[in-house]
Amino acid sequence: MLAAGDLDVRGLLTHRVPLERIQAGYRLAFEDPSCLKIVVEWPKA
């Protein structure tokens, strides 16, 4: 459903973190109560 676009999860993704800041992303996930889900942005090859 997600891959087909049948399920809209944009409201659940509250933060985006580049791979270089993954440690800050984990800290955010565990310390910020407003954080629901984080997307880790991978560098393009």
SVG drawing of the C-alpha trace seen along z (x, -y; Angstrom):
<svg xmlns="http://www.w3.org/2000/svg" viewBox="-5 -18 33 20">
<polyline fill="none" stroke="black" stroke-width="0.4" points="0.0,0.0 2.8,-2.4 4.8,-1.7 1.7,-2.0 0.9,-5.4 -2.4,-4.2 -1.4,-5.2 -0.4,-8.8 2.1,-8.9 3.3,-12.5 1.7,-13.5 3.7,-10.8 7.1,-11.9 8.0,-14.8 11.7,-15.2 14.3,-14.7 18.0,-14.2 20.9,-13.8 23.1,-10.7 25.9,-12.9 23.8,-14.0 22.4,-10.5 23.6,-10.8 21.7,-14.1 18.7,-12.3 18.7,-9.5 19.0,-12.0 16.0,-13.9 14.0,-10.7 14.5,-9.8 14.4,-13.3 11.8,-15.3 8.2,-14.2 6.9,-15.9 9.1,-13.5 7.0,-10.7 9.2,-9.4 12.5,-10.5 13.6,-10.0 17.3,-9.6 18.3,-11.1 21.0,-9.0 23.4,-10.7 22.8,-10.1 25.4,-7.8"/>
</svg>
